[in-house]
Amino acid sequence: TSCYQQEFHPESGDLIFQVGIAGGMTEAIADATGGESDLSFTHVGIITVEPAGIYVLEAKSEPGVTMTPLQKFLDSSATIEGRPAAAIARITLPERRELATRAIGEAKKYLGQPYDDFLPHNGKMYCSELVWECYLTGSKNEHLFTARPMNFRTADGRLPQFWIDHFAAMDQPIPEGVPGTNPQDMSREKFLKIVYRYWQ
């Protein structure tokens, strides 16, 4: 995938959305957040252009909040005809550069924080929660992205066994309806524009 990276240069503050390689959680997220004709994004991170290269600030199950080289991030994607199922989205607001600088600074404060299993306000972080927490606007520190009631059910209303077992293992109720975020909903925000698709 290195040749694809050279064709397009992301900017600091861009978001990178990804379809993860199939696994229990990836499939459960896709079932709960995608539509029939949608490519269901299951992961998201923030691009940061550093002197040493291009990185993705992301929250992942291991090691938690981390700064991953872009190429390594792309290599962890599912593929479409051999190309990474990942896309770059750019904020279209006039103040996007100021928002980006602030968001990257905020995200770096969370480096090393453990991964969150979709439970709110617990000192941990999941991928879209990191983006939501770091993109702040105005003097009142309002969140740029929208939090919506979380849904863990499939389109037909079924609750996958994965989520039942997942939260039972933590002795926690499934946070159905609790305000939260997910990559697919986040990718549809009106102030975001997909500017590059690695699979095309």
Beta strands, then each sheet from edge to edge (+ up, - down):
strand 1: 15-18
strand 2: 43-50
strand 3: 53-60
strand 4: 64-69
strand 5: 79-80
strand 6: 83-84
strand 7: 86-91
strand 8: 136-137
strand 9: 142-143
strand 10: 148-149
strand 11: 179-180
strand 12: 192-197
sheet 1: 4+ 3- 2+ 1- 7+ 12-
sheet 2: 5+ 6-
sheet 3: 8+ 9-
sheet 4: 10+ 11-
end
